[in-house]
Amino acid sequence: MRLSLHADYALRTLMYLAVHDGHRSIGEIAGAYGISKNHLMKVAQRLVAEGFIEAVRGRTGGLRLAQAADQVNVGRVVRTMEETGSFVECFDPSTNTCVI
């Protein structure tokens, strides 16, 4: 399976936050992976909206995991961040014509 950049950056962000304690800035995460800060901002917004991370504003703010690292379900993250709907037709109850 091939992931979109959006899902890839989401997983990288979550891994970075899991390894580093406290609040981390988007610039710090982008610099660590050599990726676009602007694109990472969009990914972080979506992660916040979906409840995977928390964003704290202000001088001492940044991003942090919303739950313990061992509670993050990678499959749920990928399904949420990928915009393809169901990966297999059989898993979509509204359009399922799969004979299996």
C-alpha positions as CSV (number, residue, x, y, z in Angstrom):
1,M,0.0,0.0,0.0
2,R,1.2,3.4,-0.8
3,L,0.5,6.3,1.5
4,S,-0.2,9.9,0.5
5,L,2.2,12.6,1.7
6,H,-0.5,13.8,4.0
7,A,-0.7,10.5,5.8
8,D,3.1,10.1,5.8
9,Y,3.6,13.5,7.4
10,A,0.9,12.7,10.0
11,L,2.6,9.5,11.0
12,R,6.0,11.3,11.1
13,T,4.5,14.0,13.3
14,L,3.0,11.6,15.7
15,M,6.2,9.6,16.0
16,Y,8.3,12.7,16.6
17,L,5.8,13.8,19.3
18,A,5.9,10.3,20.9
19,V,9.7,10.4,21.2
20,H,10.1,14.0,22.4
21,D,8.4,15.2,25.7
22,G,6.7,18.5,26.0
23,H,5.5,20.8,23.3
24,R,7.2,20.8,20.0
25,S,6.9,23.4,17.2
26,I,5.9,22.7,13.6
27,G,9.2,24.3,12.6
28,E,11.2,21.9,14.8
29,I,9.3,18.8,13.4
30,A,9.6,20.0,9.8
31,G,13.3,20.7,10.2
32,A,13.9,17.3,11.7
33,Y,12.4,15.5,8.7
34,G,13.4,18.1,6.0
35,I,9.8,18.6,5.0
36,S,7.7,21.7,4.1
37,K,6.6,23.7,7.1
38,N,3.5,25.0,5.3
39,H,2.4,21.5,4.3
40,L,3.0,20.2,7.9
41,M,0.9,23.0,9.2
42,K,-2.1,21.7,7.2
43,V,-1.4,18.1,8.5
44,A,-1.2,19.4,12.1
45,Q,-4.5,21.2,11.8
46,R,-6.2,18.0,10.7
47,L,-4.5,16.0,13.4
48,V,-5.8,18.5,16.0
49,A,-9.3,18.4,14.5
50,E,-9.3,14.6,14.6
51,G,-8.1,14.6,18.3
52,F,-4.7,12.9,17.7
53,I,-2.7,15.9,19.0
54,E,-3.3,19.1,21.0
55,A,-2.1,22.5,20.0
56,V,-1.1,25.1,22.6
57,R,-0.8,28.7,21.5
58,G,1.7,31.2,22.8
59,R,5.3,31.6,23.6
60,T,5.7,28.2,25.3
61,G,3.1,26.5,23.1
62,G,3.4,23.9,20.4
63,L,2.1,20.5,19.6
64,R,1.9,17.4,21.8
65,L,0.1,14.1,21.7
66,A,-3.5,14.1,22.9
67,Q,-3.1,10.6,24.4
68,A,-0.3,8.3,25.5
69,A,1.8,7.1,22.6
70,D,0.9,3.4,23.2
71,Q,-2.8,4.3,22.8
72,V,-2.4,5.8,19.2
73,N,-3.9,3.4,16.7
74,V,-1.8,3.6,13.5
75,G,-4.6,2.1,11.4
76,R,-7.0,4.7,12.6
77,V,-4.6,7.5,11.8
78,V,-4.0,6.2,8.2
79,R,-7.8,5.7,7.6
80,T,-8.5,9.2,8.9
81,M,-5.7,10.9,7.0
82,E,-6.1,9.1,3.7
83,E,-8.9,10.6,1.6
84,T,-9.6,7.6,-0.5
85,G,-12.6,6.3,1.4
86,S,-12.5,2.6,1.8
87,F,-9.4,0.8,0.7
88,V,-11.4,-2.2,-0.5
89,E,-15.0,-2.1,-1.8
90,C,-16.0,-4.9,0.5
91,F,-15.4,-2.7,3.5
92,D,-17.8,0.1,2.4
93,P,-21.3,-1.0,3.4
94,S,-23.0,1.7,1.2
95,T,-21.5,0.5,-2.1
96,N,-20.7,-3.1,-1.4
97,T,-21.2,-5.3,-4.4
98,C,-18.3,-7.6,-3.4
99,V,-19.3,-11.3,-3.6
100,I,-16.8,-12.3,-0.9
